[in-house]
Amino acid sequence: MHSSTGLLVELGMVLLVLSLLAVLARRLALSPVPLYLLAGLAIGDGGVVPTPAAGEFVEVGASIGVVLLLLALGLQFSYSEFNDSMRRHLPSAGVDFLLNATPGAVAGWLLGLGWTGSLALAGVTWVSSSGIVARLLNDLRRMGNRETPSVLAVLVLEDVAMALYLPLMTILAAGGTWRQAVFGVAAASGALLLAFTASHRLGTSVDRMLAGADTEQLLLRVFGLTLLVAGLFEFANASAAVGAFLVGLVLTGEVAERARQVITPLRDLFAAVFFLAIGFTVDPRDLLPVLPAALLLALVTAGTKVVAGWYAAARDGAGPRGRLRAGTVLIARGEFSLVIIGLTGMAGLLTSLATAYVIVLAVICPLATRFTGIAGPSPAALQPRAVDPV
């Protein structure tokens, strides 16, 4: 079969399967994220129905999916409001780091992975998945909830910290010295500071550039600008997700509202591809031997992430239900955890353990956050509702 024909046929089948899974999830009053993840395992490289021709599209589409999910989140908030929230949650970021990086480091030491492996596993257990959390907040209609700014602040602070952690990890994994690692972290810090400053100062100009555009031009300009900024952030060893989030923050008023409308269909398409991609390149047979260790690590770090989210939401004055919602929605680990493992170049135990761990939590998180912290799970919970202030 011609390569382009194979791509079209496989991609069409994949999207139709995702559509059916989304319908099933809605009838069960669940987020479709767990079903997308399991579908990735089933139709990926080692699955029962592999789709190799669609692999390249899935890989690229996954990167776009994360970017669009974070752009949509940024469009919900103003820059000044979120800046205040970020400052208030610096202590939350410290608690999050101590509670969630420590179990990974200890597990790495117990498994004999050495300094580099232990540092990598600490990163894997530390950082939540921005993509999964963003999708869940939207699916469960929690954008206006009292605890949501604290969740977003923790996510963005984690992603900012990754801009410093990833250069450090890259240099150490390549056999570099600590002096080289410190220099790499300093360079990344400078680039990140410059990017934040530029995004804040250029907000008015960006609004003017987009204000008079028709629907087609608005889509092209917002999408193009978001991909450009995300790519520049990634080039500077920062997070593409943070770059996309900042683009959303600088758009305000009518421009932000119109941007949300034109971006939503693209976001939904590529977000589904992102979740599919997590399991797409994984052979399920490689995960079985490490599944008990992954489940134990997932159990411990799900608990520590709930505590961290509870603490962050409490700083914003959320009630007990809101704190629990904040903790459970942060359980998922995802894109950064897999990037970290890729940077180490270490195959075998570490890669299999981290992959199994990410998939376990990516499936558990949507279920936990759906049925925890709400009164009486029902299909109505996934419909638009009044903002819950607690």
Backbone torsions as a table, in degrees:
resi	resn	phi	psi	omega
1	MET	NA	134.8	179.3
2	HIS	-58.4	144.5	-173.3
3	SER	-58.9	-43.2	-179.5
4	SER	-67.4	-36.4	177.2
5	THR	-65.2	-44.1	177.8
6	GLY	-60.1	-41.9	178.7
7	LEU	-61.0	-47.9	-177.7
8	LEU	-63.2	-44.0	-178.2
9	VAL	-65.6	-49.5	-178.3
10	GLU	-64.8	-42.8	-178.9
11	LEU	-65.6	-40.2	176.8
12	GLY	-60.9	-43.1	178.8
13	MET	-64.5	-41.8	-179.8
14	VAL	-61.7	-45.8	-178.0
15	LEU	-66.0	-36.4	177.0
16	LEU	-66.3	-39.6	176.4
17	VAL	-62.5	-43.4	178.4
18	LEU	-62.1	-37.4	177.7
19	SER	-61.9	-45.2	179.4
20	LEU	-64.4	-39.0	177.9
21	LEU	-65.1	-37.4	178.3
22	ALA	-64.9	-39.8	177.2
23	VAL	-62.7	-44.4	178.7
24	LEU	-61.0	-43.9	-179.4
25	ALA	-62.4	-41.5	179.9
26	ARG	-63.9	-39.6	179.5
27	ARG	-66.3	-28.8	177.6
28	LEU	-89.4	2.1	-178.5
29	ALA	59.6	40.6	178.8
30	LEU	-121.7	162.1	168.3
31	SER	-72.2	144.0	178.9
32	PRO	-76.5	-4.7	-174.4
33	VAL	-54.2	-50.0	-179.6
34	PRO	-59.3	-37.1	-179.5
35	LEU	-69.7	-36.7	176.2
36	TYR	-63.0	-41.0	-179.2
37	LEU	-63.6	-45.5	-179.7
38	LEU	-67.5	-33.3	176.2
39	ALA	-63.4	-36.7	177.3
40	GLY	-60.4	-40.2	176.7
41	LEU	-65.5	-36.9	-174.9
42	ALA	-74.4	-33.5	-175.1
43	ILE	-111.6	8.1	178.9
44	GLY	-82.4	-162.6	-173.6
45	ASP	-56.9	-40.4	-177.9
46	GLY	-108.0	16.1	-175.7
47	GLY	-81.9	-178.1	-177.6
48	VAL	-77.4	-25.9	178.7
49	VAL	-132.0	75.2	-177.2
50	PRO	-63.7	146.4	179.0
51	THR	-129.8	74.6	-172.8
52	PRO	-64.4	-33.2	-177.0
53	ALA	-65.9	-28.9	-178.7
54	ALA	-84.3	-4.9	-173.0
55	GLY	-60.1	-43.9	-177.4
56	GLU	-65.8	-41.5	177.8
57	PHE	-63.0	-42.1	-179.8
58	VAL	-61.7	-41.1	-179.5
59	GLU	-63.3	-47.9	179.5
60	VAL	-68.9	-43.0	-179.0
61	GLY	-62.3	-31.4	178.5
62	ALA	-63.6	-42.1	178.5
63	SER	-63.3	-41.3	178.3
64	ILE	-66.7	-36.3	-179.7
65	GLY	-59.9	-46.2	178.9
66	VAL	-61.9	-42.7	-178.6
67	VAL	-61.2	-44.9	-178.0
68	LEU	-71.2	-34.2	176.6
69	LEU	-62.3	-41.6	-178.5
70	LEU	-77.5	-31.0	172.7
71	LEU	-60.6	-46.5	-179.9
72	ALA	-61.6	-37.2	176.4
73	LEU	-64.3	-45.6	-179.2
74	GLY	-61.0	-32.3	-179.6
75	LEU	-67.7	-13.6	-179.5
76	GLN	-83.7	-11.2	-171.3
77	PHE	-133.4	160.4	173.9
78	SER	-94.4	156.4	-177.7
79	TYR	-62.0	-44.3	-175.6
80	SER	-66.3	-41.8	179.0
81	GLU	-62.4	-43.4	-177.0
82	PHE	-73.6	-31.6	176.5
83	ASN	-61.6	-42.3	177.1
84	ASP	-62.8	-41.5	179.8
85	SER	-64.1	-39.7	179.3
86	MET	-60.5	-46.2	-179.7
87	ARG	-63.1	-40.3	-178.8
88	ARG	-66.0	-25.0	-173.1
89	HIS	-105.3	17.4	171.5
90	LEU	-59.1	-43.0	174.6
91	PRO	-61.5	-35.2	178.0
92	SER	-62.3	-39.4	178.8
93	ALA	-64.6	-37.5	177.7
94	GLY	-65.3	-43.4	177.6
95	VAL	-63.3	-43.3	179.1
96	ASP	-58.6	-44.9	-179.4
97	PHE	-63.7	-49.4	-176.7
98	LEU	-63.3	-42.6	-175.7
99	LEU	-72.9	-31.9	-170.3
100	ASN	-107.2	-25.6	175.2
101	ALA	-78.8	-33.3	-176.4
102	THR	-59.7	-47.0	179.2
103	PRO	-58.6	-38.3	179.2
104	GLY	-66.0	-42.4	179.0
105	ALA	-63.6	-42.6	179.5
106	VAL	-64.8	-43.1	179.2
107	ALA	-62.6	-40.4	178.2
108	GLY	-62.3	-40.6	179.0
109	TRP	-66.6	-43.2	-179.7
110	LEU	-65.0	-31.7	-179.2
111	LEU	-86.4	-0.6	177.9
112	GLY	70.6	37.0	-177.4
113	LEU	-85.6	-5.3	-179.6
114	GLY	78.9	178.5	-176.2
115	TRP	-62.6	-46.9	-176.9
116	THR	-65.4	-45.3	178.8
117	GLY	-63.9	-40.2	179.1
118	SER	-66.4	-40.8	177.6
119	LEU	-64.1	-39.4	178.3
120	ALA	-65.4	-44.8	-178.6
121	LEU	-67.3	-31.4	174.5
122	ALA	-61.0	-41.7	177.1
123	GLY	-66.1	-38.4	-180.0
124	VAL	-60.6	-43.3	-176.9
125	THR	-83.0	-12.2	-175.8
126	TRP	-82.7	-49.7	-163.1
127	VAL	-93.9	127.3	175.9
128	SER	-74.5	162.8	178.9
129	SER	-86.6	110.6	178.6
130	SER	-60.0	-40.1	-177.4
131	GLY	-63.7	-47.4	-178.4
132	ILE	-67.6	-43.0	-179.8
133	VAL	-62.9	-44.1	179.6
134	ALA	-59.4	-43.3	-179.6
135	ARG	-65.5	-41.7	-178.9
136	LEU	-65.6	-41.0	178.2
137	LEU	-59.9	-37.6	178.7
138	ASN	-74.1	-45.5	-178.5
139	ASP	-59.7	-40.4	-174.4
140	LEU	-93.6	9.4	176.2
141	ARG	55.8	48.8	-177.0
142	ARG	-110.6	12.6	-177.8
143	MET	-60.0	-33.9	-178.1
144	GLY	-93.3	5.3	-177.8
145	ASN	-70.4	155.3	-177.2
146	ARG	-61.0	-34.8	-175.0
147	GLU	-85.6	-11.5	-172.6
148	THR	-62.3	-42.8	176.8
149	PRO	-57.0	-34.5	178.8
150	SER	-69.5	-38.1	176.6
151	VAL	-62.0	-46.0	-179.5
152	LEU	-66.1	-38.1	178.7
153	ALA	-62.2	-43.4	178.1
154	VAL	-62.7	-44.2	-179.9
155	LEU	-59.4	-48.9	-176.2
156	VAL	-68.8	-38.2	177.6
157	LEU	-65.1	-36.6	174.1
158	GLU	-62.4	-44.9	-178.3
159	ASP	-66.5	-36.8	175.7
160	VAL	-64.2	-42.7	178.2
161	ALA	-61.9	-32.5	177.9
162	MET	-62.8	-28.5	177.8
163	ALA	-63.8	-24.2	177.4
164	LEU	-94.8	-35.9	-176.6
165	TYR	-70.8	-42.4	-174.9
166	LEU	-63.3	-44.3	174.9
167	PRO	-60.5	-39.5	177.6
168	LEU	-60.3	-46.5	-178.2
169	MET	-65.8	-40.6	-178.7
170	THR	-62.0	-46.6	-176.8
171	ILE	-68.0	-43.6	-179.0
172	LEU	-67.7	-37.9	179.2
173	ALA	-66.7	-27.8	179.0
174	ALA	-85.5	2.6	179.2
175	GLY	88.8	14.8	179.6
176	GLY	-73.2	169.5	-179.8
177	THR	-87.9	166.7	176.8
178	TRP	-66.0	-31.5	177.7
179	ARG	-63.9	-43.4	177.1
180	GLN	-63.5	-38.1	179.5
181	ALA	-64.4	-42.7	178.7
182	VAL	-62.9	-41.0	178.0
183	PHE	-62.7	-41.7	178.9
184	GLY	-63.5	-40.4	178.4
185	VAL	-65.5	-41.3	179.6
186	ALA	-63.7	-41.4	178.8
187	ALA	-64.1	-42.4	178.9
188	ALA	-65.1	-37.6	178.6
189	SER	-62.3	-43.8	179.4
190	GLY	-63.3	-42.8	179.9
191	ALA	-64.6	-39.8	-179.6
192	LEU	-66.6	-42.9	178.6
193	LEU	-61.8	-42.2	178.1
194	LEU	-62.1	-41.0	-178.6
195	ALA	-66.7	-42.6	178.0
196	PHE	-62.3	-43.2	-179.5
197	THR	-63.8	-44.2	-179.1
198	ALA	-64.3	-42.6	-178.2
199	SER	-63.6	-36.3	-179.8
200	HIS	-69.3	-42.4	-174.9
201	ARG	-77.1	-24.4	-176.1
202	LEU	-94.7	2.5	-175.5
203	GLY	-57.3	-46.5	-178.6
204	THR	-63.0	-41.9	179.5
205	SER	-64.0	-39.0	179.0
206	VAL	-65.5	-42.5	177.6
207	ASP	-58.7	-43.1	179.7
208	ARG	-64.5	-38.3	-179.0
209	MET	-64.3	-30.5	-174.6
210	LEU	-99.7	-14.4	-169.6
211	ALA	-60.7	-41.7	-175.2
212	GLY	-94.6	6.1	-175.2
213	ALA	-75.8	143.3	172.7
214	ASP	-75.2	180.0	-172.9
215	THR	-60.1	-44.9	-179.3
216	GLU	-63.4	-46.7	-179.5
217	GLN	-65.9	-36.3	179.0
218	LEU	-63.1	-44.9	178.9
219	LEU	-60.6	-48.1	-177.9
220	LEU	-63.0	-42.2	-176.8
221	ARG	-71.7	-44.0	-179.7
222	VAL	-67.0	-45.4	-179.6
223	PHE	-64.4	-45.9	179.4
224	GLY	-63.7	-44.8	179.5
225	LEU	-62.4	-40.8	-179.1
226	THR	-64.6	-45.3	178.8
227	LEU	-64.0	-39.5	179.7
228	LEU	-62.8	-49.6	-179.4
229	VAL	-64.4	-42.8	178.6
230	ALA	-60.3	-42.1	179.0
231	GLY	-65.1	-39.5	178.2
232	LEU	-65.5	-39.0	177.3
233	PHE	-63.1	-43.5	-179.6
234	GLU	-66.1	-36.3	177.2
235	PHE	-62.0	-32.8	179.4
236	ALA	-86.8	16.2	-179.1
237	ASN	62.9	23.6	173.6
238	ALA	-101.0	-172.4	-177.5
239	SER	-92.4	128.1	173.9
240	ALA	-60.3	-33.5	179.6
241	ALA	-63.3	-40.2	178.0
242	VAL	-64.0	-41.9	177.7
243	GLY	-59.4	-45.0	178.9
244	ALA	-65.0	-39.8	179.2
245	PHE	-62.2	-40.5	179.5
246	LEU	-65.4	-37.7	176.1
247	VAL	-58.7	-44.2	178.2
248	GLY	-62.7	-37.5	-178.7
249	LEU	-66.4	-37.3	-175.2
250	VAL	-77.8	-15.1	176.1
251	LEU	-84.5	133.2	-173.7
252	THR	-133.7	166.7	170.7
253	GLY	58.6	-136.5	-176.4
254	GLU	-64.4	-34.9	179.3
255	VAL	-62.4	-44.1	179.4
256	ALA	-63.7	-41.1	-179.7
257	GLU	-64.5	-44.4	178.5
258	ARG	-66.2	-38.1	179.1
259	ALA	-63.0	-39.9	177.8
260	ARG	-59.6	-41.0	-177.6
261	GLN	-66.8	-42.0	-176.0
262	VAL	-80.8	-24.7	-177.4
263	ILE	-84.0	-26.6	-171.7
264	THR	-54.1	-48.1	179.9
265	PRO	-62.0	-40.1	177.3
266	LEU	-64.4	-41.6	179.6
267	ARG	-59.6	-45.3	-177.6
268	ASP	-64.2	-40.7	179.3
269	LEU	-63.0	-54.4	-174.1
270	PHE	-75.6	-24.5	174.2
271	ALA	-65.0	-41.6	177.3
272	ALA	-60.9	-40.3	178.2
273	VAL	-64.8	-38.5	178.6
274	PHE	-59.2	-47.5	-178.8
275	PHE	-67.3	-37.2	176.1
276	LEU	-60.4	-39.0	-173.3
277	ALA	-66.9	-26.2	-176.6
278	ILE	-58.4	-40.3	-180.0
279	GLY	-100.2	-0.3	-170.3
280	PHE	-66.9	-38.3	-176.3
281	THR	-98.3	13.8	-175.8
282	VAL	-103.4	133.9	172.3
283	ASP	-90.6	113.3	-177.1
284	PRO	-54.2	-27.6	-179.3
285	ARG	-66.5	-25.6	178.2
286	ASP	-74.8	-17.3	-174.9
287	LEU	-89.6	-25.1	-173.9
288	LEU	-59.1	-44.0	-177.8
289	PRO	-64.1	-28.7	-176.3
290	VAL	-101.3	3.6	-175.4
291	LEU	-61.1	-42.4	177.9
292	PRO	-59.2	-44.4	178.7
293	ALA	-65.4	-39.2	179.6
294	ALA	-65.1	-40.1	178.9
295	LEU	-64.8	-41.8	178.9
296	LEU	-63.6	-46.5	179.0
297	LEU	-63.9	-38.5	178.7
298	ALA	-64.4	-40.2	179.7
299	LEU	-62.6	-46.1	-178.9
300	VAL	-63.8	-48.6	-173.4
301	THR	-79.8	-18.3	169.4
302	ALA	-65.7	-42.3	177.8
303	GLY	-64.7	-43.6	-179.0
304	THR	-68.3	-32.7	178.4
305	LYS	-70.7	-35.7	176.1
306	VAL	-62.6	-41.7	178.1
307	VAL	-62.4	-43.7	179.8
308	ALA	-63.2	-43.7	178.5
309	GLY	-66.1	-38.7	176.9
310	TRP	-58.7	-46.3	-179.4
311	TYR	-62.4	-44.8	-178.6
312	ALA	-63.6	-45.1	-179.3
313	ALA	-66.4	-33.6	177.8
314	ALA	-62.8	-33.6	178.4
315	ARG	-66.8	-21.5	176.0
316	ASP	-96.1	5.8	177.0
317	GLY	79.5	18.2	178.5
318	ALA	-71.6	150.8	177.3
319	GLY	-77.4	179.2	-177.0
320	PRO	-56.8	-42.0	179.3
321	ARG	-64.9	-40.6	178.2
322	GLY	-64.4	-39.1	178.7
323	ARG	-64.7	-40.2	179.3
324	LEU	-67.5	-39.8	176.6
325	ARG	-61.6	-42.4	179.6
326	ALA	-62.2	-41.2	-178.7
327	GLY	-67.9	-43.6	-176.0
328	THR	-72.5	-32.9	-178.6
329	VAL	-71.0	-20.2	179.5
330	LEU	-87.3	-2.7	-174.8
331	ILE	-60.8	-36.8	-171.8
332	ALA	-64.4	135.8	167.0
333	ARG	-111.6	154.2	-174.0
334	GLY	-160.5	-110.9	-167.0
335	GLU	-58.6	-44.9	-177.9
336	PHE	-68.4	-35.9	179.4
337	SER	-60.4	-39.6	179.6
338	LEU	-74.3	-34.4	176.6
339	VAL	-62.9	-42.0	-179.0
340	ILE	-59.6	-45.5	180.0
341	ILE	-63.9	-38.5	178.0
342	GLY	-62.7	-35.0	-179.5
343	LEU	-69.1	-30.7	-175.9
344	THR	-71.1	-28.0	-176.1
345	GLY	69.3	14.7	-177.8
346	MET	-94.8	119.0	177.6
347	ALA	-92.1	-178.6	174.0
348	GLY	84.0	-134.2	-169.8
349	LEU	-56.9	-48.9	-175.8
350	LEU	-61.2	-46.2	-178.4
351	THR	-64.4	-46.1	-179.2
352	SER	-65.2	-42.7	-179.8
353	LEU	-63.1	-47.3	-178.4
354	ALA	-64.0	-40.5	-179.7
355	THR	-65.8	-46.1	178.0
356	ALA	-61.6	-41.0	179.5
357	TYR	-60.8	-46.8	-179.1
358	VAL	-62.5	-44.7	-177.8
359	ILE	-66.9	-41.0	178.7
360	VAL	-59.1	-49.4	-177.7
361	LEU	-72.1	-31.7	178.4
362	ALA	-66.8	-26.8	176.1
363	VAL	-84.5	-41.7	-176.9
364	ILE	-68.0	-40.6	-172.9
365	CYS	-55.7	-51.9	-179.5
366	PRO	-60.5	-35.1	178.7
367	LEU	-69.9	-42.9	-178.9
368	ALA	-65.0	-44.8	-176.9
369	THR	-74.4	-25.4	177.8
370	ARG	-70.8	-39.8	-172.7
371	PHE	-104.5	8.0	179.7
372	THR	-118.9	134.8	174.5
373	GLY	83.1	10.9	175.3
374	ILE	-124.5	157.6	-178.8
375	ALA	-97.1	105.3	174.8
376	GLY	72.5	86.1	178.8
377	PRO	-60.9	132.3	178.8
378	SER	-156.6	164.4	178.4
379	PRO	-57.3	-28.6	-179.7
380	ALA	-63.7	-21.3	-178.7
381	ALA	-65.1	-22.0	179.5
382	LEU	-93.6	6.1	177.1
383	GLN	-98.6	159.7	178.5
384	PRO	-55.8	137.7	-176.6
385	ARG	-146.1	169.9	177.8
386	ALA	-67.5	151.5	-179.6
387	VAL	-65.4	131.9	177.7
388	ASP	-91.3	114.3	-174.3
389	PRO	-81.6	-3.5	-175.5
390	VAL	-106.1	NA	NA
